[in-house]
Amino acid sequence: MKICRTALIGIGGFGAEHVKVMQKLVEEGSLQVAAFAEPNVGAHQESYDKLTALGAVHYIDYVQMLTQHPDIDFVVIVTPISAHKPMCIQVMRMGFHVLVEKPPAVTIQDLDEMIAVQMETGRLCQVNFQNTSGQAFRTLLERISSGVLGQVEHVVGIGMWKRLRSYYDRTRWAGKLISDGQYVLDGTFNNPFAHLLHHSLLAAGGGAADLYPESVQAELYHVNDIEGDDVSCIRAVMANGVSVHFYAMLCHEVSEVPSIAVYGTRGEAHWNYQNKLTIRAQDTEEDLAFGPTDLMCSMYLNLMEAIETPEKPLFSPLKASRSFVLVSNGAYESARAVRAIPGRFVTEREDGESTVRLLPSLSEKMRDAAAKRQLYSEYPLPWATPTRLFRMEGYSRFELPATMCTNNGRPTN
C-alpha cells in the first residue's frame, strides 16, 4: 500500500486522539501528515508540538491549507458537530477524500446534501464510527447475514455511563440543542452513545446501508441542567420489520461497557465495546474475544486501502449513517420535549473536582426494562412520560419542535 498524505482539521478535544493515530501510522511508514488547521493552537499545545514534529505545517484557515497542499490524499475533520457538513462538502468539492468524526450531520437534510456532493464528486467519505472496524462487530454482521440467528426480530442496545458536571462545561455546545444558531442536538444518542445506536441499526439489517426506519418512538429526559438529554430510550421499527430498542443514561453510578443483543428466530448474539461476541444458536455456540485493537487505526487503514483500491468497501461510508440520522431526528419528533426528571429522584454529590448527578431508580431498572423491551413510561418508571409514535415515511427535513426551542431561538441553517 502506498504512503498516503493527510491533513487534519481541528486538534482540540477528540482531535488529540487522531493526532495519536497519525503518529502511530507515521512511525509504521504508511502515512505522512502534510498539514493541520487550527485557529486556537495555544489551547492545544501538546497536539501542536506532536504534529509539527511530524513535519506538518500549521494553518489557521483550512481552505488555505488545502489550496497550498493539493497533493493530499484525504482530510480528517474533527470539529464541533455543526461544522461537519460545510467543511465536508467544501473538502470533497476541492477534490479530497474525507474521514469525518461522528455524527457526520445532525439533520437528515444536511446528511442528504453531503451524500449528494459525495456522489457528485466521486470522493470517498468515511465516518469515524470506529467500532465498525472491530473484528467482533464485523463477525456479528457476517453471522446475521448468513442466517445463523435465523430471522432477526429484535435488537437491544444498552449504554450506562457516568458523566460529571465538568463534561458539560468542557465546551460551549455540550448539552445544547442549538449553539451559535446551528443545530447540535447534543445528547446521549447523538454524541457519547452514537456508536451504540448506529451499530444497533446496522445489526438490524446485517450491515445493510439502506435499511431505514418506518417509525420511531422515543422518550428524552435530563437530570443535569442542560437542553439536551442525558437519559433516553428509543424504539425504532425498521423497514424489514426488526424492532431496535435503545436505552442510555449518562447518570449511572459507574461507567459500564455498552452492549448490543440481537435476537432471532434461531438464536441470539451479544456484542460489546470490548470486542467480544457471544452467539447462542440452534446450530452453533461461539464465545469470541478478539482482544484490544486500535479501532481508529483500522478506520484510517481501511480508507487508505479504498483510496488505492476502489473496489475495497469502506467500513463506515457516509450513506450508511442515513438510518442513524433518521432515527435521531425521529426521536425528537416523537418526544417533542426533553423533560426534566424531578429532583426527588436524583442524587447529587461531589466527585473529584466536579459534581455528578445520578438517577438510582433507572440504574436499578434499566436492564429489566431493556429485557422487556419497554419504554420507560411503559415499564413504568415514576418520572417517565408517554410519547407518541412518529411515522417516518417520506421524512426528508428536520426542524426542532417548537416545544423544544429555548431562548436561543431557531437555527440559522
C-alpha positions as CSV (number, residue, x, y, z in Angstrom):
1,M,0.0,0.0,0.0
2,K,1.3,3.4,-0.9
3,I,2.2,6.0,1.7
4,C,-0.8,8.4,1.9
5,R,-0.7,12.1,2.7
6,T,-3.2,13.6,5.0
7,A,-4.2,16.8,6.7
8,L,-6.2,17.4,9.9
9,I,-8.8,20.0,10.6
10,G,-9.2,20.5,14.4
11,I,-6.7,19.4,17.0
12,G,-8.8,20.1,20.2
13,G,-11.0,17.6,22.0
14,F,-11.1,14.3,20.3
15,G,-8.6,15.7,17.8
16,A,-5.9,14.7,20.2
17,E,-6.8,11.0,19.7
18,H,-6.5,11.5,15.9
19,V,-3.1,13.0,16.4
20,K,-2.0,9.8,18.3
21,V,-3.3,7.7,15.4
22,M,-1.4,9.8,12.9
23,Q,1.8,9.5,15.0
24,K,1.5,5.7,15.0
25,L,0.8,5.4,11.3
26,V,3.7,7.7,10.5
27,E,6.0,5.6,12.7
28,E,4.8,2.5,10.8
29,G,5.6,4.2,7.5
30,S,2.1,4.2,6.0
31,L,1.2,7.9,6.5
32,Q,2.6,11.4,6.1
33,V,0.9,14.3,7.8
34,A,1.3,17.3,5.5
35,A,-0.6,20.0,7.4
36,F,-3.2,20.8,10.0
37,A,-5.6,23.7,10.6
38,E,-6.5,25.0,14.0
39,P,-7.3,28.6,14.9
40,N,-6.6,28.2,18.6
41,V,-3.3,26.3,18.9
42,G,-2.5,27.9,22.3
43,A,-5.2,25.8,23.9
44,H,-3.8,22.6,22.4
45,Q,0.0,22.9,22.6
46,E,0.7,19.2,23.1
47,S,-1.0,18.2,19.8
48,Y,0.5,21.2,18.0
49,D,4.0,20.1,19.1
50,K,3.4,16.5,18.1
51,L,2.1,17.5,14.6
52,T,4.9,19.9,13.9
53,A,7.4,17.3,15.0
54,L,6.0,15.1,12.2
55,G,6.7,17.9,9.7
56,A,3.1,19.1,9.4
57,V,2.6,22.7,8.6
58,H,0.1,24.7,10.7
59,Y,-2.6,26.9,9.1
60,I,-5.4,29.0,10.7
61,D,-7.7,28.5,7.7
62,Y,-8.4,25.1,6.3
63,V,-9.3,26.2,2.8
64,Q,-5.9,28.0,2.5
65,M,-4.3,24.8,3.8
66,L,-5.9,22.6,1.2
67,T,-5.1,25.1,-1.5
68,Q,-1.5,25.0,-0.6
69,H,-1.4,21.2,-0.4
70,P,-3.2,19.8,-3.5
71,D,-1.4,16.5,-3.3
72,I,-3.1,15.5,0.0
73,D,-4.9,12.1,-0.3
74,F,-7.5,12.6,2.4
75,V,-8.6,15.1,5.0
76,V,-9.6,14.3,8.6
77,I,-12.3,16.6,10.1
78,V,-12.5,16.7,13.9
79,T,-14.5,19.8,14.6
80,P,-17.7,20.7,16.5
81,I,-20.7,18.8,15.1
82,S,-22.3,21.7,13.4
83,A,-19.1,22.3,11.3
84,H,-19.0,18.8,9.8
85,K,-21.4,19.4,6.9
86,P,-20.0,22.6,5.5
87,M,-16.4,21.5,5.9
88,C,-17.0,18.0,4.5
89,I,-18.8,19.5,1.4
90,Q,-16.0,22.0,0.9
91,V,-13.3,19.4,1.2
92,M,-14.9,17.0,-1.2
93,R,-15.6,19.7,-3.8
94,M,-11.9,20.7,-3.6
95,G,-11.2,17.1,-4.7
96,F,-10.1,15.4,-1.4
97,H,-11.3,12.2,0.2
98,V,-12.6,12.6,3.8
99,L,-12.6,10.9,7.2
100,V,-15.1,12.8,9.3
101,E,-16.0,12.4,13.0
102,K,-19.4,11.1,14.1
103,P,-22.1,12.2,13.7
104,P,-21.5,13.3,10.1
105,A,-24.5,15.6,10.3
106,V,-27.3,16.5,12.7
107,T,-30.3,16.7,10.3
108,I,-31.4,14.4,7.5
109,Q,-31.4,17.3,5.0
110,D,-27.8,18.1,5.8
111,L,-26.7,14.5,5.5
112,D,-28.6,14.1,2.2
113,E,-26.8,17.2,0.9
114,M,-23.5,15.7,1.9
115,I,-24.3,12.4,0.2
116,A,-25.3,14.2,-3.0
117,V,-22.0,16.0,-3.0
118,Q,-20.1,12.8,-2.3
119,M,-21.8,11.1,-5.2
120,E,-21.3,14.1,-7.5
121,T,-17.6,14.4,-6.7
122,G,-16.8,10.7,-6.5
123,R,-14.8,11.3,-3.3
124,L,-14.7,8.7,-0.5
125,C,-16.2,9.7,2.8
126,Q,-15.6,7.5,5.8
127,V,-17.4,8.3,9.1
128,N,-15.5,7.5,12.2
129,F,-17.9,5.1,13.7
130,Q,-14.7,3.2,14.7
131,N,-16.4,0.1,16.2
132,T,-17.5,-0.9,12.7
133,S,-13.8,-1.9,12.1
134,G,-13.7,-4.2,15.1
135,Q,-13.4,-7.9,14.3
136,A,-16.1,-8.9,16.8
137,F,-18.7,-6.5,15.3
138,R,-17.8,-7.4,11.7
139,T,-18.2,-11.1,12.7
140,L,-21.6,-10.3,14.2
141,L,-22.8,-8.7,10.9
142,E,-21.5,-11.7,9.0
143,R,-23.3,-14.2,11.2
144,I,-26.5,-12.2,10.9
145,S,-26.2,-12.0,7.1
146,S,-25.5,-15.7,6.8
147,G,-28.7,-16.6,8.7
148,V,-27.0,-18.2,11.8
149,L,-29.6,-16.4,14.0
150,G,-32.5,-17.1,11.6
151,Q,-34.8,-14.1,11.0
152,V,-33.7,-11.2,13.3
153,E,-36.7,-9.9,15.3
154,H,-35.2,-7.5,18.0
155,V,-32.0,-5.6,18.6
156,V,-31.4,-4.2,22.1
157,G,-28.6,-1.7,22.8
158,I,-27.8,-0.6,26.4
159,G,-25.4,2.2,27.5
160,M,-24.9,3.2,31.1
161,W,-22.1,5.8,31.7
162,K,-21.3,8.4,34.3
163,R,-20.6,11.9,33.2
164,L,-19.6,14.7,35.6
165,R,-20.7,18.3,35.5
166,S,-17.3,19.1,34.0
167,Y,-18.3,17.1,31.0
168,Y,-21.0,19.6,30.2
169,D,-18.7,22.6,31.0
170,R,-15.9,21.4,28.6
171,T,-17.2,23.2,25.6
172,R,-19.9,25.8,24.8
173,W,-22.0,23.4,22.7
174,A,-22.1,20.5,25.2
175,G,-25.6,19.6,26.2
176,K,-27.1,22.1,23.8
177,L,-29.8,21.6,21.2
178,I,-28.8,24.8,19.3
179,S,-25.5,26.6,19.6
180,D,-24.4,29.7,17.8
181,G,-27.5,29.5,15.6
182,Q,-26.8,25.9,14.5
183,Y,-28.3,22.6,15.4
184,V,-26.1,20.4,17.6
185,L,-28.7,18.2,19.3
186,D,-26.1,17.1,21.8
187,G,-27.4,14.2,23.9
188,T,-27.0,10.5,24.6
189,F,-27.6,9.1,21.1
190,N,-26.1,11.9,19.0
191,N,-22.8,12.0,20.8
192,P,-21.5,9.6,23.5
193,F,-23.7,6.7,22.5
194,A,-23.9,7.5,18.8
195,H,-21.9,4.3,18.2
196,L,-24.3,2.2,20.2
197,L,-27.4,3.5,18.3
198,H,-25.7,3.3,14.9
199,H,-24.4,-0.2,15.4
200,S,-27.8,-1.4,16.7
201,L,-29.4,-0.2,13.5
202,L,-26.7,-1.9,11.4
203,A,-27.3,-5.1,13.3
204,A,-31.0,-4.9,12.4
205,G,-30.1,-5.3,8.7
206,G,-26.9,-7.4,9.0
207,G,-24.9,-4.4,7.9
208,A,-27.2,-3.2,5.1
209,A,-26.6,0.5,4.4
210,D,-30.1,1.2,3.1
211,L,-32.3,-0.1,5.8
212,Y,-34.4,2.8,7.1
213,P,-36.9,3.2,10.0
214,E,-40.7,3.1,9.4
215,S,-41.5,4.5,12.8
216,V,-39.7,5.9,15.9
217,Q,-40.9,6.4,19.4
218,A,-38.6,8.0,22.0
219,E,-38.5,9.4,25.5
220,L,-35.9,12.1,26.3
221,Y,-35.0,13.3,29.7
222,H,-32.3,15.1,31.7
223,V,-31.2,15.2,35.3
224,N,-28.5,17.8,34.6
225,D,-29.2,21.5,33.8
226,I,-28.8,21.1,30.1
227,E,-31.0,21.5,27.0
228,G,-30.4,18.0,25.6
229,D,-30.9,14.6,27.1
230,D,-28.7,12.6,29.4
231,V,-31.4,9.8,29.7
232,S,-33.2,8.3,26.7
233,C,-34.9,5.3,25.3
234,I,-35.9,4.8,21.7
235,R,-37.9,2.1,19.8
236,A,-37.4,2.1,16.1
237,V,-39.3,-0.3,13.8
238,M,-37.3,-0.8,10.6
239,A,-38.5,-1.4,7.1
240,N,-37.7,-5.2,7.4
241,G,-39.9,-5.5,10.5
242,V,-37.0,-5.6,13.0
243,S,-37.5,-3.5,16.1
244,V,-34.5,-1.7,17.6
245,H,-34.6,-0.8,21.3
246,F,-32.1,1.7,22.6
247,Y,-31.5,2.6,26.3
248,A,-29.0,5.1,27.5
249,M,-28.1,7.1,30.6
250,L,-25.2,9.4,31.5
251,C,-26.0,9.4,35.2
252,H,-25.1,5.9,36.3
253,E,-23.0,5.1,39.4
254,V,-20.1,3.9,37.2
255,S,-19.4,3.6,33.5
256,E,-20.3,0.1,32.3
257,V,-19.3,-1.5,28.9
258,P,-22.0,-0.7,26.3
259,S,-23.5,-3.8,24.6
260,I,-25.9,-4.9,21.9
261,A,-28.1,-8.1,22.0
262,V,-29.6,-9.4,18.7
263,Y,-32.5,-11.9,19.0
264,G,-33.5,-14.0,16.0
265,T,-35.8,-17.0,15.4
266,R,-32.9,-19.4,15.7
267,G,-30.8,-17.9,18.4
268,E,-29.2,-14.8,19.9
269,A,-25.9,-12.9,19.8
270,H,-24.3,-10.5,22.3
271,W,-21.6,-8.0,21.4
272,N,-19.9,-5.3,23.4
273,Y,-17.4,-2.5,23.1
274,Q,-14.6,-4.7,24.4
275,N,-14.5,-6.5,21.0
276,K,-16.3,-9.6,22.4
277,L,-19.0,-11.6,20.7
278,T,-21.1,-14.5,22.1
279,I,-23.5,-16.5,19.8
280,R,-26.0,-19.0,21.1
281,A,-27.9,-20.5,18.2
282,Q,-29.5,-23.8,17.2
283,D,-26.5,-24.9,15.2
284,T,-23.6,-23.2,16.9
285,E,-22.2,-21.7,20.1
286,E,-19.4,-19.3,20.0
287,D,-17.6,-17.2,22.6
288,L,-15.2,-14.9,20.7
289,A,-12.9,-12.5,22.5
290,F,-10.7,-10.7,19.9
291,G,-9.0,-8.6,22.5
292,P,-8.0,-4.9,22.3
293,T,-7.4,-3.4,18.9
294,D,-6.7,0.1,17.6
295,L,-10.1,0.7,16.0
296,M,-9.2,4.2,14.8
297,C,-6.1,3.0,13.1
298,S,-8.2,0.4,11.4
299,M,-10.5,3.1,10.1
300,Y,-7.6,5.0,8.7
301,L,-6.1,2.0,7.0
302,N,-9.4,0.9,5.6
303,L,-9.8,4.4,4.0
304,M,-6.3,4.4,2.7
305,E,-6.8,0.9,1.1
306,A,-10.0,2.1,-0.5
307,I,-8.3,5.1,-1.9
308,E,-5.7,2.8,-3.6
309,T,-8.1,0.1,-4.5
310,P,-11.5,1.5,-5.4
311,E,-13.3,-1.9,-5.0
312,K,-12.3,-2.0,-1.3
313,P,-15.5,-1.3,0.7
314,L,-15.4,1.3,3.5
315,F,-16.2,0.1,7.0
316,S,-18.5,3.2,7.5
317,P,-19.4,5.0,4.3
318,L,-21.3,8.2,4.6
319,K,-24.6,6.7,3.2
320,A,-24.6,4.1,6.0
321,S,-25.2,6.9,8.5
322,R,-28.5,7.8,7.0
323,S,-30.6,5.4,9.1
324,F,-28.8,6.7,12.2
325,V,-29.7,10.4,11.4
326,L,-33.3,9.5,10.5
327,V,-33.8,7.7,13.9
328,S,-32.1,10.6,15.7
329,N,-34.4,13.1,14.0
330,G,-37.4,10.9,14.6
331,A,-36.6,10.7,18.3
332,Y,-37.0,14.4,18.7
333,E,-40.2,14.4,16.6
334,S,-41.6,11.7,18.8
335,A,-40.6,13.1,22.2
336,R,-41.5,16.7,21.4
337,A,-39.6,17.7,24.6
338,V,-36.6,16.9,26.7
339,R,-38.2,16.5,30.1
340,A,-36.5,17.4,33.4
341,I,-36.6,14.5,35.9
342,P,-37.8,15.9,39.3
343,G,-35.0,16.4,41.8
344,R,-36.5,14.0,44.3
345,F,-35.5,11.1,42.1
346,V,-31.9,12.5,41.6
347,T,-28.8,12.1,43.8
348,E,-26.1,14.8,43.5
349,R,-22.7,14.6,45.1
350,E,-19.1,15.8,44.7
351,D,-16.9,13.7,42.5
352,G,-13.2,14.7,42.4
353,E,-13.1,18.4,41.4
354,S,-16.5,18.3,39.9
355,T,-20.0,17.1,40.8
356,V,-22.2,14.4,39.4
357,R,-26.0,13.8,39.3
358,L,-27.2,10.2,39.5
359,L,-30.5,8.5,38.8
360,P,-30.6,5.4,41.0
361,S,-34.1,4.4,40.0
362,L,-33.0,3.9,36.4
363,S,-29.7,2.4,37.3
364,E,-31.6,-0.3,39.1
365,K,-34.3,-0.9,36.5
366,M,-32.7,-0.2,33.1
367,R,-31.6,-3.7,32.3
368,D,-35.0,-5.1,33.3
369,A,-36.8,-2.5,31.1
370,A,-34.5,-3.5,28.2
371,A,-35.1,-7.2,28.8
372,K,-38.8,-6.5,28.5
373,R,-38.2,-4.1,25.6
374,Q,-40.4,-1.4,27.2
375,L,-40.0,2.3,27.1
376,Y,-39.5,3.9,30.5
377,S,-43.1,5.1,30.7
378,E,-44.3,1.6,29.8
379,Y,-42.2,-0.1,32.5
380,P,-43.3,2.2,34.2
381,L,-40.8,4.5,36.0
382,P,-42.5,7.2,38.1
383,W,-40.8,10.1,36.4
384,A,-41.5,8.9,32.9
385,T,-44.0,10.4,30.4
386,P,-45.5,8.6,27.4
387,T,-44.8,9.9,24.0
388,R,-46.3,9.5,20.5
389,L,-45.2,7.1,17.8
390,F,-43.8,9.1,14.8
391,R,-44.1,7.7,11.3
392,M,-41.0,8.2,9.1
393,E,-42.4,7.6,5.7
394,G,-41.3,10.3,3.3
395,Y,-39.4,12.1,6.0
396,S,-36.8,14.4,4.5
397,R,-36.4,17.5,6.6
398,F,-35.9,18.1,10.4
399,E,-36.9,21.1,12.3
400,L,-36.7,21.2,16.1
401,P,-40.2,21.0,17.5
402,A,-41.3,24.4,18.8
403,T,-41.8,22.8,22.3
404,M,-38.0,22.3,22.5
405,C,-36.9,25.7,21.4
406,T,-35.2,27.8,24.1
407,N,-34.2,31.4,24.2
408,N,-31.6,30.5,21.6
409,G,-34.4,30.7,19.0
410,R,-34.4,29.0,15.7
411,P,-31.2,27.9,14.0
412,T,-30.0,29.9,11.0
413,N,-29.3,26.9,8.8
